[in-house]
């Protein structure tokens, strides 16, 4: 069963419940208001008539007075000397024993009224009656009997049937119209989302859903569109990623293939050709390693094992590995700083950042490295004097495969993945990566890590 049919079934059930509730309310009003009102009036009339009884045997005047009351009131009333006479007076079939058994007789002798309800074929309706005792010195001298045929509920409502019918038709029309509008309001956005989801699953990442309302359906459509946009971006990034990887691998492979063929054919200098092949193979190895690292980071499969580390020692060791490439390092290191992190990953961060500084700084200019703590933050800063970059390029340098100077970067062997990896490692350490740069002036890279609190130090 479709969702639309379920909604219609739900609406139909609600209509049935509403109609049933209306009939139930009408019956309740009939029982509680009309029937109870009639019983109260009968009891009050019987009690008022009993006040005219002066004791002794029933007089002809009292019986006549009851008859006069019966003619003038909506109730039929009469008085009898003996309870056995009732069976002949009542308007429906019943014998004396049915009307007044031992229990009823005891109630009458206690001066208590009896209420009776029965069906009369003569009137074709229910009859309500009261039997009121006339006592004298605790002896039952007579009985007052009052009764009235009840109006049927359909007769009571006969004057309102046309209004009820018109109201019911109007209500049904409004419910059907409102139901169609409501169903369309509910179904339409869901159908739109269904069609968009099918298009999305078939690879059409441009599929969107109209988000016109501000209610839950509008919010759902907005969320769907955000999801579709995210999937589209991911697909475009994946396409760009694959194209870039293919391009990055094609260049070294073409070098390796070309120079290896030259060697096989005895063309050129073998030593030089082997050097180029070795360089391109190393470049491919770095690219593949960076790709594997990036995949592990993106899939949350990189294992980060945090321990207590003296960060100054990591800085000194990393700087020492670059002294053959760049001799001038200016260090301002707070050797008391310790952090909680993964030693191998933090060395990877430092190596990548210092390697970039060495590569793009002027050979005769120092590279400034600072390690300090400010409040609850540890700041490791690397500043070089060199090529720098335009301000608009800064937000892009942590993107995968992004290069400012592609020719120069390929010549130096960079993959364009280093800073992307650095950023993710820093974020896995609950830190931040901040890059400031100015073209032809230099670049400052700052890694901010949470400082290890005193109570967190393990002994």
C-alpha positions in Angstrom: 0.0 0.0 0.0 1.4 3.4 -1.0 1.9 6.2 1.5 -0.9 8.2 -0.2 -3.4 5.3 0.3 -2.3 5.0 3.9 -3.1 8.7 4.4 -6.5 8.3 2.8 -7.3 5.3 5.0 -6.2 7.3 8.0 -8.5 10.2 7.0 -11.4 7.8 6.4 -10.9 6.2 9.9 -10.8 9.7 11.5 -14.1 10.5 9.7 -15.7 7.3 11.0 -14.4 8.1 14.5 -15.8 11.6 14.2 -19.2 10.4 13.1 -19.2 7.7 15.8 -18.3 10.3 18.4 -21.2 12.5 17.2 -23.7 9.7 17.5 -22.2 8.7 20.9 -22.5 12.3 22.0 -26.1 12.5 20.8 -27.0 9.3 22.6 -25.4 10.5 25.8 -27.3 13.8 25.6 -30.5 11.8 25.0 -29.8 9.5 28.0 -28.4 12.1 30.4 -30.5 15.1 29.5 -33.8 14.0 28.2 -34.4 10.7 29.9 -33.1 11.8 33.3 -35.1 15.0 33.0 -38.3 13.0 32.4 -37.6 10.8 35.3 -37.0 13.8 37.6 -40.2 15.4 36.4 -42.2 12.2 36.9 -40.9 11.8 40.4 -41.6 15.4 41.3 -45.2 15.2 40.0 -45.9 12.0 41.9 -44.5 13.5 45.1 -46.6 16.6 44.7 -49.8 14.5 44.1 -49.1 12.5 47.2 -49.3 15.7 49.3 -53.0 15.8 48.6 -53.6 12.4 50.1 -55.0 12.9 53.6 -54.9 9.3 54.8 -57.3 6.4 55.0 -58.9 4.8 52.0 -58.6 6.6 48.8 -61.4 9.0 48.3 -63.3 9.6 45.1 -62.2 13.3 45.2 -58.5 12.3 45.4 -58.8 9.9 42.5 -60.7 12.5 40.5 -58.0 15.1 41.3 -55.4 12.7 40.0 -57.4 12.2 36.8 -57.7 15.9 36.4 -53.9 16.2 36.7 -53.5 13.5 34.0 -55.6 15.5 31.6 -53.7 18.7 32.2 -50.1 17.4 32.3 -47.9 15.6 29.8 -48.0 12.6 32.1 -50.7 9.9 32.3 -51.5 9.5 36.0 -54.1 7.5 38.0 -54.5 6.3 41.6 -55.5 2.7 42.5 -56.5 1.2 45.9 -54.7 -2.1 45.4 -51.3 -2.7 43.7 -52.8 -5.7 41.9 -54.9 -3.3 39.8 -51.7 -1.9 38.2 -51.4 -4.9 35.8 -54.7 -3.8 34.2 -53.8 -0.1 34.0 -50.3 -0.1 32.6 -49.9 0.5 28.8 -47.6 -2.6 28.2 -47.8 -6.3 29.0 -46.8 -7.2 32.5 -48.3 -9.1 35.4 -48.5 -8.0 39.0 -45.6 -10.2 40.1 -43.4 -8.7 37.5 -44.3 -5.1 38.5 -44.3 -5.5 42.3 -42.4 -8.4 43.7 -41.4 -8.9 47.4 -38.5 -6.5 47.0 -40.7 -3.8 45.4 -43.4 -4.2 48.0 -40.9 -3.7 50.8 -39.7 -0.5 49.1 -43.3 0.8 48.9 -43.9 0.0 52.6 -40.8 2.0 53.3 -42.4 4.9 51.5 -39.9 4.7 48.6 -40.8 5.3 45.0 -40.3 2.7 42.3 -39.2 3.5 38.8 -40.1 1.2 35.9 -39.1 1.2 32.2 -40.7 -1.1 29.6 -41.5 -1.3 25.9 -45.1 -0.7 24.7 -46.2 -2.1 21.4 -49.2 0.2 21.5 -46.9 3.2 21.5 -44.0 1.6 19.8 -41.6 3.2 22.2 -40.1 2.9 25.7 -42.3 3.9 28.6 -41.0 5.4 31.8 -43.2 5.1 34.9 -43.1 5.7 38.6 -45.1 3.9 41.3 -45.5 6.1 44.4 -46.9 4.6 47.7 -49.8 6.1 49.6 -49.3 5.1 53.3 -51.4 5.5 56.3 -50.0 4.3 59.6 -47.4 2.2 57.7 -50.2 0.5 55.8 -50.3 0.7 52.0 -53.7 2.2 51.2 -53.1 2.9 47.6 -50.7 3.7 44.8 -50.1 6.6 42.4 -49.0 5.5 39.0 -47.6 8.0 36.5 -46.1 7.2 33.1 -45.0 8.8 29.8 -44.0 7.4 26.5 -40.4 8.5 25.7 -39.8 10.4 22.5 -37.4 8.5 20.2 -34.1 10.2 19.5 -34.9 10.4 15.8 -38.2 12.1 16.7 -36.4 14.6 18.9 -34.0 15.4 16.2 -36.5 15.4 13.3 -36.6 19.1 13.2 -32.8 19.2 13.0 -32.3 16.4 10.5 -32.1 18.7 7.5 -29.6 20.9 9.3 -27.7 17.8 10.4 -27.7 16.4 6.8 -26.6 19.7 5.3 -23.9 20.1 8.0 -22.8 16.5 7.5 -22.5 17.0 3.8 -20.6 20.3 4.3 -18.3 18.6 6.8 -17.7 15.7 4.5 -16.9 18.1 1.6 -14.6 20.1 3.8 -12.9 17.0 5.1 -12.4 15.6 1.6 -11.2 18.9 0.2 -8.9 19.4 3.2 -7.8 15.8 3.0 -6.9 16.2 -0.7 -4.9 19.4 0.0 -3.2 17.9 3.1 -2.4 14.6 1.3 -1.0 16.6 -1.6 1.0 18.8 0.8 2.4 15.7 2.5 2.9 13.5 -0.6 4.3 16.0 -3.1 7.6 16.8 -1.3 8.1 13.1 -0.5 7.5 12.3 -4.2 9.9 15.0 -5.2 12.5 13.6 -2.8 11.9 10.1 -4.1 12.5 11.2 -7.7 15.6 13.2 -6.7 16.9 10.3 -4.7 16.5 8.0 -7.7 18.3 10.5 -9.9 21.0 10.8 -7.3 21.5 7.0 -7.1 21.8 6.9 -10.9 24.7 9.4 -10.8 22.8 12.6 -11.5 24.3 14.7 -8.7 22.5 17.9 -9.8 19.2 16.5 -8.5 17.6 19.0 -6.0 14.3 19.2 -4.2 12.3 22.5 -4.0 12.5 23.8 -0.4 9.6 26.3 -0.4 8.2 25.9 3.1 9.8 26.4 6.4 8.2 23.5 8.2 9.6 20.0 8.7 9.1 19.1 5.0 11.0 22.3 4.0 13.8 21.4 6.5 13.9 17.9 5.2 14.2 19.2 1.6 16.9 21.6 2.6 18.8 18.8 4.4 18.4 16.6 1.3 19.8 19.4 -1.0 22.7 19.9 1.4 23.4 16.1 1.2 23.1 16.2 -2.6 25.5 19.1 -2.8 28.0 17.3 -0.5 27.8 14.2 -2.7 28.2 16.3 -5.8 31.3 18.0 -4.3 32.7 14.6 -3.2 32.1 13.2 -6.7 33.8 16.2 -8.3 36.7 16.0 -5.9 37.0 12.3 -6.5 37.0 12.9 -10.3 39.6 15.7 -9.9 41.6 13.5 -7.5 41.7 10.6 -9.9 42.6 12.9 -12.8 45.3 14.5 -10.8 46.7 11.2 -9.6 46.7 9.9 -13.2 48.5 13.1 -14.3 51.0 13.0 -11.5 51.9 9.3 -12.2 52.0 9.8 -16.0 54.9 12.3 -15.9 57.4 10.1 -13.9 56.2 7.0 -15.8 56.9 8.7 -19.1 60.4 9.7 -17.9 61.1 6.1 -16.7 59.8 4.6 -19.9 61.6 7.0 -22.2 65.0 6.8 -20.5 64.8 3.0 -20.0 64.1 2.6 -23.7 67.0 4.9 -24.5 69.2 2.7 -22.3 68.0 -0.5 -24.0 68.8 1.0 -27.4 72.2 2.4 -26.2 71.2 6.0 -26.8 72.7 8.7 -24.5 74.7 8.4 -21.3 73.5 5.5 -19.1 74.7 7.0 -15.9 72.7 10.2 -16.4 69.7 8.2 -17.5 69.8 5.9 -14.4 69.9 9.0 -12.2 66.8 10.4 -13.8 65.0 7.0 -13.6 66.0 6.8 -9.9 64.8 10.3 -9.2 61.4 9.7 -10.9 61.0 6.3 -9.2 61.6 8.0 -5.8 59.1 10.7 -6.7 56.5 8.0 -7.6 57.3 6.3 -4.3 56.7 9.6 -2.3 53.5 10.2 -4.2 52.1 6.7 -3.5 53.1 6.9 0.2 51.4 10.3 0.5 48.3 8.9 -1.2 48.2 5.9 1.2 48.6 8.3 4.1 45.8 10.5 2.8 43.5 7.6 2.3 44.1 6.4 5.9 43.4 9.9 7.2 40.2 10.3 5.2 38.9 6.9 6.2 39.8 7.4 9.9 42.1 4.4 9.8 45.2 6.3 10.8 46.3 5.1 14.2 47.1 8.0 16.5 48.9 6.8 19.7 49.4 9.7 22.0 52.1 9.7 24.7 53.7 12.4 26.8 56.4 14.1 24.6 59.0 16.7 25.3 58.3 18.8 22.1 61.7 20.6 22.1 63.5 17.3 21.5 61.4 16.6 18.4 62.1 20.1 17.1 65.9 19.7 17.5 66.0 16.3 15.9 63.8 17.4 12.9 65.9 20.5 12.4 69.1 18.5 12.4 67.9 16.4 9.4 67.8 19.6 7.3 71.1 21.2 8.2 72.8 19.8 5.1 70.2 21.5 2.9 70.0 24.8 4.9 72.6 25.9 7.4 70.9 28.9 8.9 68.3 28.1 11.5 67.4 30.6 14.3 65.8 28.7 17.2 63.9 30.1 20.1 62.8 27.0 22.0 61.2 26.6 25.4 62.6 23.2 26.4 60.2 22.8 29.3 57.2 22.3 27.0 55.6 18.9 26.9 52.5 17.7 25.0 50.4 14.6 24.6 50.6 13.4 21.0 51.8 10.8 18.5 55.6 11.2 18.1 55.8 9.9 14.6 52.9 12.0 13.3 54.2 15.2 14.9 57.7 14.6 13.4 55.9 14.1 10.1 54.2 17.5 10.6 57.5 19.3 11.5 59.3 17.6 8.6 56.8 18.7 6.0 56.6 22.3 7.2 60.4 22.7 7.6 60.9 21.1 4.2 58.6 23.7 2.6 60.4 26.5 4.4 63.8 25.2 3.2 62.5 24.7 -0.4 61.0 28.2 -0.8 63.3 30.4 1.4 66.4 32.2 0.3 69.5 30.2 0.8 71.4 32.9 2.7 68.4 33.9 4.9 67.7 32.2 8.3 64.6 30.1 9.0 63.2 31.2 12.3 61.7 28.4 14.5 59.9 29.2 17.8 58.4 26.9 20.4 56.5 28.6 23.2 53.5 28.2 25.5 50.8 30.9 25.9 48.1 30.1 28.5 46.8 26.6 27.6 48.2 26.6 24.1 51.5 25.4 22.7 52.7 27.3 19.6 55.3 25.9 17.2 56.1 28.6 14.6 58.3 28.3 11.4 59.0 31.6 9.5 61.0 31.8 6.3 62.1 34.7 4.2 61.6 33.9 0.6 59.0 33.4 -2.2 55.9 33.5 0.0 52.5 33.4 -1.7 49.6 35.8 -2.5 47.0 36.2 0.2 44.2 34.7 -1.9 46.2 31.5 -2.3 46.6 30.8 1.5 43.2 29.1 2.0 43.9 26.7 -0.9 47.4 25.4 0.0 45.9 22.7 2.3 43.8 21.3 -0.5 44.8 18.0 -2.0 47.2 18.4 -5.0 47.1 22.2 -4.9 50.2 23.9 -6.1 50.9 27.6 -6.5 53.9 27.0 -8.8 53.2 23.7 -10.4 56.4 23.5 -12.6 58.7 24.4 -9.7 57.0 22.0 -7.3 57.2 19.1 -9.7 60.8 19.8 -10.3 61.4 19.7 -6.6 59.4 16.5 -6.2 56.5 17.7 -4.2 53.2 15.8 -4.5 50.8 18.7 -3.4 49.5 16.5 -0.6 51.9 17.5 2.3 50.0 20.3 3.8 46.7 18.5 3.4 48.1 15.6 5.5 49.7 18.1 8.0 46.3 19.8 8.6 44.5 16.5 9.2 47.2 15.3 11.6 47.1 18.5 13.6 43.3 18.4 13.8 43.6 14.8 15.1 45.7 16.2 17.9 42.8 18.7 18.6 45.0 21.5 17.3 45.0 24.2 14.6 47.1 25.0 11.6 47.5 28.7 10.8 49.4 30.0 7.7 50.3 33.6 7.0 52.2 34.7 3.9 53.1 37.5 1.6 54.4 37.2 -1.9 58.1 37.8 -2.2 58.4 38.4 1.5 58.0 35.0 3.2 55.7 32.6 5.0 54.9 31.9 8.6 53.3 28.6 9.6 52.0 28.1 13.1 50.9 24.8 14.7 48.8 25.3 17.8 48.4 22.3 20.1 46.7 22.0 23.5 49.1 22.3 26.4 49.4 19.4 28.8 47.8 20.4 32.1 49.7 19.7 35.3 47.2 17.3 36.6 47.4 15.3 33.4 51.1 14.6 33.7 51.8 11.0 34.4 54.7 10.0 36.7 
